[in-house]
Amino acid sequence: MYNADINEILQTISSLPTEDQYFIADTLSKRLHDIRRTQIAARGAEAEKNYQTGNVMSGAVADLMRATDDD
């Protein structure tokens, strides 16, 4: 069902003039970049919060592997 919707959208876009297709592609690309930027910023805020609350670990990879084996 979902693929059918996507195919319909792509068919509709294909029927548009080339200039409009480029506009849609450019707009979609910008929106996806904005979404990704927001996700990265949220992850950065989460990491900062974890750092501020001391909910982080530091050490060598071997230390991290030992810590995860204890779980």
N, C-alpha and C positions, 0 to 999 in steps of 0.2 A: 504494500500500500504506500509506504513512505517513498520507495523508489519511483513509483508511478507519479507521485506528486513532483518529485525532483525532475523526472523526465518531462512532465508537462511544463514546468517552469523553464527548463532548458529549451524546449521546443518554442515556447512563446518568445524567449529572448532571441533565439535564432531567427525568428521572423521579423525582428526589429531591424531598422537601419543600422549599419555598422557603427556609426557615431554613437548611437544610443547603447549599443552593446558595449562599446568601450567605456561609456559613462557608467553603466551598471557594474562592469568589472572593476573600475577604479573606485567607485563608491563602496562596493563590497570589500575590496582589499583594505581600504581605509578603516572601515568598521571593524574588520577582523583584527587589524593592528591595534585599534583602540581597545578592543576586548582583551587582547593579549597583554597590552600595557597595564590595564586595570588589574588583571590577574597577577602580573609580576609585582605590581605595587602592593597588592594585598598580601602576597607571600613575603615581601620585604617587611611589611608592617608586622606580620606574624613572627617573623624571625627576630625583629627588633624587640618585640614584646617578650619573646622567650629569652632573649639575651638579658633584658632588663630584670626579669624575674629569676634569673639564674637557672633557667630550665634548659641549659645547654651543656654539652660535654666538649672537652678538648683533649687532645692527646694524639698518639700515633694510630695508624690504622689497626695495628694489632690490639691496642687498647679498646678500640671501638668494637672489634670483632669479639673480644672476650666479653665485653659488656652485653652484646646482643645474644651471645651464647647463654648468658645467665638467665635470660628471660624465659 
